[in-house]
Amino acid sequence: MAEHVLLRHRDIPDLHRLEVYLEHGGFQALRKAVTSMTPQQVIDEVKASGLRGRGGAGFPTGAKWSFLPPGVFPRYVVANADESEPGTFKDREILERNPFQFLEGLAICAYAAQASTAYVYSRGEFWDLSHDLERAIVELRRRALVGPDVFGSGYSLEVHVHLGAGAYICGEETALLESLEGRLGQPRLRPPFPATEGLFGKPTVINNVETLTNVPPIIERGAEWYRSIGTEKSPGPKIFSLSGHVLRPGNYELPLGTPFRELIYDHGGGIPGGRRPKAIMPAGASSSILPASDRVLDTPMDYESLAAIGSALGSASVIVMDDTVDMKWVVGKTCAFFKHESCGKCTPCREGTYWMFHLARRIGAGQDGKRAALLRDVAQGMQGKCLCALGEFAVLPVLTALERFPEDFDGVSPG
């Protein structure tokens, strides 16, 4: 992109300093929202922009804000900064280098939700970032950009930072709420949904860091401008976290709909040693693994196009694997991760991830090459039966590796 919308610090040195952010139009979107727009008008503008959640699900953001039941107060807004998906490191860069745009987006969201209290739930490993964020909030309070009577509008907002304890499951929004309330981070049974009974049993909006960072430019420049980026159904820019077998791994801000080939070769520099790509995980460990065929490489990276080829964009943590990678090794790694991170609350996930891990380890060690069918059966037995998405995500790399790379499993047909 000619202009960074989310990673603006790459164009503007020292944007993490409040004075610099203010010099470049910072908090003018918040001023506009609280002084000349109603909360409903803010929601309508975000709806019109087509912004979709950048945390993984891709749910329309404006619609999510509009689900709060009328007349029920207090309300809360929670920013999900529990960035724990393997291969995802976009939110960390925003929090480190462009924190005030994120905080401005959080404040606009809180105003739209008519919430006077907002929380940033940060992953446990972000302890240094969380301290920096707390100092940034203190600066905002000193400048009356948060706190009582923001911009003389009569709207007041307090923002708090809460540090998690390093549990992947707390990226799931109801487990996050449990942790934020001081309990064990385990998912809640839904319904009720957070929009009606969320934090402390009150209506709550939960959005990802990258999602909220999109909000200030939408309010400042309008929905029509935002829709000029990306595709019709997946508008706007997206940060793609590129890693694996590429020469230049890193975060790349590109319009949604950019093909894999452009990301990997034009921006990522291609595959080291001139080797051929074998597979792509477009959503980190929670991916349906794709063979790196010409068709896949030319597929636009947006929510609809990825679904059409049997995968999902998720948080756009694109992991590239070359032709030296054995899918047995990949399955072993993902199974070990999900076994370790399963909270154990529901039996299908607790037992399923355990048995997938042990079967994958035996297959990887060459002890039970003909156990591919059993591994598939265990994975299929978990589908549609887990309390939250962790168990559902755990089976995706297993089933797609068995289906799309059978030659890596000693040629044994999984079905």
N, C-alpha and C positions, 0 to 999 in steps of 0.2 A: 504494500500500500504506500502511496505517496505521502500520506499523513497518518501518523499513529493517533488513534482515538483513545486507546486504553493504555498503551505503553508510551505515553507522551514524554516520559523522562528520557527516552532515547533521542528525542528532538530538542528537549529543553533541559540543559544542565541544572542540577540541584533542585529539581522539581519537588523533592521530598522535604524541602524547607518551606514553611508556610508563607514567608514573604515572597518567595519566587512563585509559588502557586497562585497567590493573590494577584501578583503582577501580570499573570497570564490568564486572567479572567476567573480565577478560582472563587467559588461560592456565589457567583452571579446567578447560577441556575437555582440555588437554594433561595436566594433573595427573590428571584422571579416567582418561584413556587409559593413562598409563604406570604408575599405581599400582593400578588396580582392573580393568583389562581386559587380555586377551592381545592380541597383534597380530591373531590371527584374529578375535577378537570385534570389534575395530575395523573390520576389513574387512567382516564380516557386517553391522554396523550401517550402514555406508556403502552396502552392497548393498541393504539393506532400505529405505533412504531413496529409492532410485531416482535418485540424483544422476547426471546425465549430463555429460560433458565440455563445458565452456563455450568451448573454443577454436575450435569449428567443426564437428567430426565428430559430437558428441553421443553418443559411445560411453559405455556404463555405467561409471562410475568404479570402483565396487567390483569389478566383473569384471576390469577392467584391472589392479588391484592384485593380484588372485588368480592372475594368469598367471605369476608368478615361479616358476621351478623350485625345488622343495624341496631344501635342503641345499647350494645353490650360493652361496658368499660370496667376497668382499664384494659387497654390493648398493649401488645408488645411487638417489637420487631427484633429479630435475631439474625445476625450475619453469620453464616456458616463459613468459618475460616479453618475448619478441620480438614485441611488438604492432605489426605493420607493415601490416595490411590497411587500405586506404583507407576511411575512414569509421568506423574503430573506435578508440575512445579510452577504453574502460571500465577496462582494466587500469591505465592511467596514473593515473586518479583513485584507484583502490584503493591503489596504491603510494605516492602522494603523501599521501593523507589517512587511510587506514586500513591502514597497512603491517603493524601487529602482528597483526591478525587473519589476514592472509595468511601471515605467518611462523609463526604458531601452527598454521595448517592444514598448512603445509609440514612442521613438526615432527611432527604427528600422522601424516601420510602416511609420513614416514620411519620412525616407530616401527612402523606397520602393515607396512611393507615389510621391517622388520628391517635397515634401512640405518643406518650410523653417519656417513655423509657425504651432504650435500645441496648442490646447486648451484642458484643462481638465474641463468639465462641471460637477460640484459637486452639489448634492442636498442641499437645504437650511439648512437642519438640520445638515449637515456635516461641520458647520462653523469652529469647532475646528480642524477637520481633514484637511480642506482646508488651514488653516494657517500653519499647519505642512508641508503640501505638498509644499507650497510656500517657506518655509525655506529649504526644501530638494532641490528644484530647484535652489535656490541661492547657495547651496553647490556644486551642479553639475556645475554651471556656474563658480565658483571659481576654480574648478578642470579641467575646459575646456572640460567637458564631454557633455555639451550642450553649445550653443553659436556659435561664429565664428570658422570655420576651425576645426571641430571635428576630433581628432586624426590625424591632418595634412592632411586630405583627401580633403580639399577644400569644404566639405559639412558643411553648417551652419544651426542651428536650434534654434529657440526661443520657449519656452514653457510658457504658461500663464494659470492661474487657474481662473475660473469664477464660482461664487457662485450663484446658483438659489434661488428661493424664496419658495421652499417647495411644488411645484405642481407636482402631480403624472403624469400628462399629458406630462410633459417635459422629461419623459423617452422615449417618442415617438420621433424619431430622427428629424423629421421636426419641431415639436413643440420646441424641444431643440434648433434648429438653430434659430428659431424666437426669443426665449428668449435670446440667446447669442448675437443676433443683437440688443437687446434692446427693442423688441416689446413684446406684449402679447403672452404668450406661448400657441399657438393654432396650430394644424397641418396644413400643406400646402396641397393643392391639387396636386396629383402626377399622371402623369409626369408633369414637369421634376423631375427627381430623384436627390438626393444629389450628386451622382457621377458625374453628368453633371452640375447641377446648385444647389450648396449647400450653404455654408457659404459665405455671401457677393456676391452671384450669381456665385461663382467659384467652380470648381470640389473639392469635399470633401469626405474624408473617415471618417466614424463614426464607432467606435468599443467600445464594453463594456470593463470594467476594467479587468475582468477575462480573456477575449479573448486575450488582449494585454499581459497579464502576461504569457501566454503560449508561446509567440514568442521568447524570448531569449533562452530558452532551445532547441527550434526547430532549430534555427540558429546554436547554439553551438554544438548540438549533432546529428542533422540531422533528416530528415523526416522518415527514416526507423526506427530509435530508437523510435520516437514518435508513429509510427503506431504499435509498439509492445505492446502498452498499449491500452486498450479498445477493441472495435469491428472493423470489417472491414469498416463499413459505418459510425460508430461513434467512431473514434479513439481518444486516449488521456485520460488524467485524467479529472475529473469533481468535483467541490466542491458542495456537497449536503447540503443545509441548512435544518436541521431536527428540527421540533418543534411540539408542540401539546402534545398529551398524550403519551409521552415517558419519560423514566427515565433519559436519558442523552441527552437532546437537544443540538444542536451545529452544527458547520461546520465539515463535513467529506469529505476529499479528497479521492476519490475512482476511479477506472477505470470505464469509461462508459460501461454499460452492467452489472453492479453489480445488483443483484435482490433487490427488496424492502425488502424482508425478512431479508437479511443480514444487510442492513442499519438499519432497525428498531430494530432487536433483537440482532445481534452481536455487532453493534456499538452503537446503541441507548439504549441498555439495556432492550428493551421490553416495555410493557404497565404497568403503575403503578397499583398496586393491583392485578396483574394477570388477568385483564379484557381482553375481546376480542376486537380486533380492528374492527371498523365498516366501516370506510371510510378513503380514502386517497385523499388529494389534492396535486398532484405532482408539480404544478406550482403556488403555492400561491393562492391568490384570483382569479386569471385569469384561474382557472382550470376547466376542465371537471372532476367532482367528480367521483372517482372510489370506488365501494364496495370493502372492504378488504377481498376478497375471497382468497382461496388458489391459484387460477390461477393468480390473480393480485399480490399477495405477491411473487410469483415465477417468475414474469415478469422481464426481464432485464430492467434496467433503461437506455435506450438509445432512440434516436429520433424515430427510426423505430418501435421498440417494443411497445412504448407508443401509437403511432398512430394506431397500429394494434388492440389495445384494447379500442379504442375510447377516447383517451386523448392525452396529449402532455407533453413533459418534461419541456418545457419552460426554466426558469432559475433554475430549480431543487430546488425549495423551497418546501420541502415535509412536509405537515401538516397532522399529524395523529390524527384521532378522534376515541375514544373508543365507546362502546355500550351504553353509557349514553347520547350521543349527539343526539339531535333532529334536523333533517335536516331543519325544518322550521326556527330554530334559525340560522343555517348556512346561509340559503338563505337571511334571514333578514339582517345579518351582511354584506354579500357581496353586497347586493343591496344598503344598506346605504353608503357603501364605494364608489361604482361607481357613485351613485347619487351626492355625495359630490365632487368627483374628475372630473366629466364630465366638459369639458371646455365650453360646450354650443354652440359650433360653428355650429354643424349640428343638425337638428331637430330630426331625429330618436333617437340619443343618448340622447339629452337633455330631450325630452319628455318621451322617453322609460324608462330611468333610474328613472325618477321621478315617473312614474306610477308603475313600478316594485317595487320600495321602498314602496309605499303606499299599494299596494296589499299584499306584503309580510308582512308588519306590521299588517294588518288586519287579515291575516291568522294566523300569529304567536300569536296574542292576542285571537284567538279563535272566532273572530267576524264573519268571513266569510270563514268558512272551505271549502265551495264549490266553492271558487274563484280560485282554482288551475288551472282549464281549462283557465280562463281569464288571469291568470299570464303567462301561457304557450303561449297564443296567443300574448300577448304583446311582450314577448321575441322573438318569432318567427318573429314577424313583424319588429324587429330591424335587424335581420340577413341579412348580405349582403347589407345593406343600409347605413352604417355609414362611415363617412369620414376616420376614422382611426381605429386602432385595439381596442381602449378602449371600444367602444360600443359592438364590437363583443365579447370581453372577458367578458363583464358584463353579457351576457346571458348564458354563459357556465355553471356556477354553478347552475343557476336556472333550465335550461332545463334538465341537467343531474340528479339533485336531484329529480325532478318530475318524470323522467323516471325510475331511478334506485332505488328510495326509496319511492314508492307511499304510503306505509304504514304509513309514517310519516306525510302525508297530509290527515289524517282522512280516508285513504282508498279510496279517491276520485280519479278515473282514470283521469289523465290529458289529455287524448285524447280518 
